[in-house]
Amino acid sequence: MRIKELLEQPIDIALPLLRSYGVRALSVDGVSITLGHLPAEHKTYVEPSRFEDESKDDKLPCGHPIWEGNDAGECLHGCLSSTKNEE
């Protein structure tokens, strides 16, 4: 492809092509193009937990998972204890 042919290309083809060749500025026949830096892509990294998860079968008396309770066994949702003494 010649430089003059590049200017006839649609912008969505011409700009990525120029960037792929490392061109930052181009001036041809009175037409000047200056390419800025693309914003960096943000990649989300989630570090895996180093702690052993509590059993999924452990439940509070109200039925919520045990991790939704405090040390006294009270549910953080405000559920009342449903333990009943059966005779």
Biotite code that builds the C-alpha atoms (Angstrom):
import biotite.structure as struc

atoms = struc.array([
    struc.Atom([0.000, 0.000, 0.000], chain_id="A", res_id=1, res_name="MET", atom_name="CA", element="C"),
    struc.Atom([1.253, 3.451, -0.845], chain_id="A", res_id=2, res_name="ARG", atom_name="CA", element="C"),
    struc.Atom([0.995, 6.409, 1.518], chain_id="A", res_id=3, res_name="ILE", atom_name="CA", element="C"),
    struc.Atom([-1.489, 8.222, -0.732], chain_id="A", res_id=4, res_name="LYS", atom_name="CA", element="C"),
    struc.Atom([-3.661, 5.076, -0.819], chain_id="A", res_id=5, res_name="GLU", atom_name="CA", element="C"),
    struc.Atom([-3.614, 5.040, 2.962], chain_id="A", res_id=6, res_name="LEU", atom_name="CA", element="C"),
    struc.Atom([-5.303, 8.453, 3.052], chain_id="A", res_id=7, res_name="LEU", atom_name="CA", element="C"),
    struc.Atom([-8.148, 7.096, 0.911], chain_id="A", res_id=8, res_name="GLU", atom_name="CA", element="C"),
    struc.Atom([-8.904, 4.317, 3.423], chain_id="A", res_id=9, res_name="GLN", atom_name="CA", element="C"),
    struc.Atom([-11.733, 4.669, 5.949], chain_id="A", res_id=10, res_name="PRO", atom_name="CA", element="C"),
    struc.Atom([-10.501, 6.036, 9.257], chain_id="A", res_id=11, res_name="ILE", atom_name="CA", element="C"),
    struc.Atom([-11.375, 2.843, 11.147], chain_id="A", res_id=12, res_name="ASP", atom_name="CA", element="C"),
    struc.Atom([-8.910, 0.990, 8.884], chain_id="A", res_id=13, res_name="ILE", atom_name="CA", element="C"),
    struc.Atom([-6.220, 3.658, 8.471], chain_id="A", res_id=14, res_name="ALA", atom_name="CA", element="C"),
    struc.Atom([-5.643, 4.538, 12.133], chain_id="A", res_id=15, res_name="LEU", atom_name="CA", element="C"),
    struc.Atom([-5.132, 0.981, 13.450], chain_id="A", res_id=16, res_name="PRO", atom_name="CA", element="C"),
    struc.Atom([-2.849, 0.305, 10.472], chain_id="A", res_id=17, res_name="LEU", atom_name="CA", element="C"),
    struc.Atom([-0.702, 3.350, 11.256], chain_id="A", res_id=18, res_name="LEU", atom_name="CA", element="C"),
    struc.Atom([-0.562, 2.386, 14.945], chain_id="A", res_id=19, res_name="ARG", atom_name="CA", element="C"),
    struc.Atom([0.473, -1.175, 14.076], chain_id="A", res_id=20, res_name="SER", atom_name="CA", element="C"),
    struc.Atom([3.509, 0.210, 12.216], chain_id="A", res_id=21, res_name="TYR", atom_name="CA", element="C"),
    struc.Atom([4.363, 2.565, 15.091], chain_id="A", res_id=22, res_name="GLY", atom_name="CA", element="C"),
    struc.Atom([3.547, 5.756, 13.158], chain_id="A", res_id=23, res_name="VAL", atom_name="CA", element="C"),
    struc.Atom([2.823, 8.686, 15.502], chain_id="A", res_id=24, res_name="ARG", atom_name="CA", element="C"),
    struc.Atom([2.669, 11.519, 12.953], chain_id="A", res_id=25, res_name="ALA", atom_name="CA", element="C"),
    struc.Atom([2.156, 11.636, 9.189], chain_id="A", res_id=26, res_name="LEU", atom_name="CA", element="C"),
    struc.Atom([1.998, 14.556, 6.771], chain_id="A", res_id=27, res_name="SER", atom_name="CA", element="C"),
    struc.Atom([1.122, 14.075, 3.082], chain_id="A", res_id=28, res_name="VAL", atom_name="CA", element="C"),
    struc.Atom([-0.111, 16.659, 0.529], chain_id="A", res_id=29, res_name="ASP", atom_name="CA", element="C"),
    struc.Atom([-1.182, 19.169, 3.177], chain_id="A", res_id=30, res_name="GLY", atom_name="CA", element="C"),
    struc.Atom([-2.906, 16.545, 5.322], chain_id="A", res_id=31, res_name="VAL", atom_name="CA", element="C"),
    struc.Atom([-1.383, 16.037, 8.771], chain_id="A", res_id=32, res_name="SER", atom_name="CA", element="C"),
    struc.Atom([-2.267, 13.235, 11.142], chain_id="A", res_id=33, res_name="ILE", atom_name="CA", element="C"),
    struc.Atom([-0.937, 13.025, 14.676], chain_id="A", res_id=34, res_name="THR", atom_name="CA", element="C"),
    struc.Atom([-1.826, 9.950, 16.677], chain_id="A", res_id=35, res_name="LEU", atom_name="CA", element="C"),
    struc.Atom([-2.018, 10.115, 20.446], chain_id="A", res_id=36, res_name="GLY", atom_name="CA", element="C"),
    struc.Atom([-1.384, 7.247, 22.797], chain_id="A", res_id=37, res_name="HIS", atom_name="CA", element="C"),
    struc.Atom([-4.226, 4.858, 23.391], chain_id="A", res_id=38, res_name="LEU", atom_name="CA", element="C"),
    struc.Atom([-5.382, 4.622, 26.986], chain_id="A", res_id=39, res_name="PRO", atom_name="CA", element="C"),
    struc.Atom([-4.014, 1.564, 28.729], chain_id="A", res_id=40, res_name="ALA", atom_name="CA", element="C"),
    struc.Atom([-6.426, -1.305, 29.153], chain_id="A", res_id=41, res_name="GLU", atom_name="CA", element="C"),
    struc.Atom([-7.281, -2.023, 32.747], chain_id="A", res_id=42, res_name="HIS", atom_name="CA", element="C"),
    struc.Atom([-7.063, -5.667, 33.641], chain_id="A", res_id=43, res_name="LYS", atom_name="CA", element="C"),
    struc.Atom([-8.722, -6.873, 36.772], chain_id="A", res_id=44, res_name="THR", atom_name="CA", element="C"),
    struc.Atom([-6.688, -9.330, 38.755], chain_id="A", res_id=45, res_name="TYR", atom_name="CA", element="C"),
    struc.Atom([-8.347, -11.233, 41.544], chain_id="A", res_id=46, res_name="VAL", atom_name="CA", element="C"),
    struc.Atom([-5.978, -12.965, 43.879], chain_id="A", res_id=47, res_name="GLU", atom_name="CA", element="C"),
    struc.Atom([-7.266, -16.314, 45.047], chain_id="A", res_id=48, res_name="PRO", atom_name="CA", element="C"),
    struc.Atom([-7.999, -16.630, 48.735], chain_id="A", res_id=49, res_name="SER", atom_name="CA", element="C"),
    struc.Atom([-5.321, -18.239, 50.865], chain_id="A", res_id=50, res_name="ARG", atom_name="CA", element="C"),
    struc.Atom([-7.807, -19.181, 53.576], chain_id="A", res_id=51, res_name="PHE", atom_name="CA", element="C"),
    struc.Atom([-9.776, -22.367, 53.725], chain_id="A", res_id=52, res_name="GLU", atom_name="CA", element="C"),
    struc.Atom([-13.453, -21.712, 53.181], chain_id="A", res_id=53, res_name="ASP", atom_name="CA", element="C"),
    struc.Atom([-15.861, -22.834, 55.820], chain_id="A", res_id=54, res_name="GLU", atom_name="CA", element="C"),
    struc.Atom([-18.108, -25.694, 54.907], chain_id="A", res_id=55, res_name="SER", atom_name="CA", element="C"),
    struc.Atom([-21.071, -24.706, 52.746], chain_id="A", res_id=56, res_name="LYS", atom_name="CA", element="C"),
    struc.Atom([-23.167, -27.077, 54.826], chain_id="A", res_id=57, res_name="ASP", atom_name="CA", element="C"),
    struc.Atom([-22.613, -25.091, 58.040], chain_id="A", res_id=58, res_name="ASP", atom_name="CA", element="C"),
    struc.Atom([-25.747, -23.037, 58.631], chain_id="A", res_id=59, res_name="LYS", atom_name="CA", element="C"),
    struc.Atom([-27.005, -20.761, 61.372], chain_id="A", res_id=60, res_name="LEU", atom_name="CA", element="C"),
    struc.Atom([-30.229, -21.803, 63.125], chain_id="A", res_id=61, res_name="PRO", atom_name="CA", element="C"),
    struc.Atom([-32.138, -19.387, 60.852], chain_id="A", res_id=62, res_name="CYS", atom_name="CA", element="C"),
    struc.Atom([-30.790, -21.098, 57.728], chain_id="A", res_id=63, res_name="GLY", atom_name="CA", element="C"),
    struc.Atom([-28.299, -18.448, 56.571], chain_id="A", res_id=64, res_name="HIS", atom_name="CA", element="C"),
    struc.Atom([-24.674, -19.507, 55.964], chain_id="A", res_id=65, res_name="PRO", atom_name="CA", element="C"),
    struc.Atom([-22.506, -19.513, 59.072], chain_id="A", res_id=66, res_name="ILE", atom_name="CA", element="C"),
    struc.Atom([-20.257, -16.746, 57.730], chain_id="A", res_id=67, res_name="TRP", atom_name="CA", element="C"),
    struc.Atom([-23.233, -14.344, 57.899], chain_id="A", res_id=68, res_name="GLU", atom_name="CA", element="C"),
    struc.Atom([-23.219, -14.579, 61.685], chain_id="A", res_id=69, res_name="GLY", atom_name="CA", element="C"),
    struc.Atom([-21.051, -13.226, 64.480], chain_id="A", res_id=70, res_name="ASN", atom_name="CA", element="C"),
    struc.Atom([-19.084, -15.165, 67.099], chain_id="A", res_id=71, res_name="ASP", atom_name="CA", element="C"),
    struc.Atom([-22.161, -15.485, 69.305], chain_id="A", res_id=72, res_name="ALA", atom_name="CA", element="C"),
    struc.Atom([-24.076, -17.212, 66.477], chain_id="A", res_id=73, res_name="GLY", atom_name="CA", element="C"),
    struc.Atom([-26.368, -14.222, 65.869], chain_id="A", res_id=74, res_name="GLU", atom_name="CA", element="C"),
    struc.Atom([-27.388, -13.685, 62.258], chain_id="A", res_id=75, res_name="CYS", atom_name="CA", element="C"),
    struc.Atom([-26.234, -10.406, 60.715], chain_id="A", res_id=76, res_name="LEU", atom_name="CA", element="C"),
    struc.Atom([-29.613, -10.164, 58.970], chain_id="A", res_id=77, res_name="HIS", atom_name="CA", element="C"),
    struc.Atom([-31.299, -9.771, 62.351], chain_id="A", res_id=78, res_name="GLY", atom_name="CA", element="C"),
    struc.Atom([-33.025, -13.142, 62.270], chain_id="A", res_id=79, res_name="CYS", atom_name="CA", element="C"),
    struc.Atom([-34.298, -14.421, 65.559], chain_id="A", res_id=80, res_name="LEU", atom_name="CA", element="C"),
    struc.Atom([-32.880, -17.685, 66.779], chain_id="A", res_id=81, res_name="SER", atom_name="CA", element="C"),
    struc.Atom([-35.223, -20.517, 65.843], chain_id="A", res_id=82, res_name="SER", atom_name="CA", element="C"),
    struc.Atom([-33.802, -23.091, 68.238], chain_id="A", res_id=83, res_name="THR", atom_name="CA", element="C"),
    struc.Atom([-36.635, -24.656, 70.195], chain_id="A", res_id=84, res_name="LYS", atom_name="CA", element="C"),
    struc.Atom([-36.445, -27.082, 73.061], chain_id="A", res_id=85, res_name="ASN", atom_name="CA", element="C"),
    struc.Atom([-38.450, -30.098, 72.098], chain_id="A", res_id=86, res_name="GLU", atom_name="CA", element="C"),
    struc.Atom([-39.814, -32.371, 74.821], chain_id="A", res_id=87, res_name="GLU", atom_name="CA", element="C"),
])
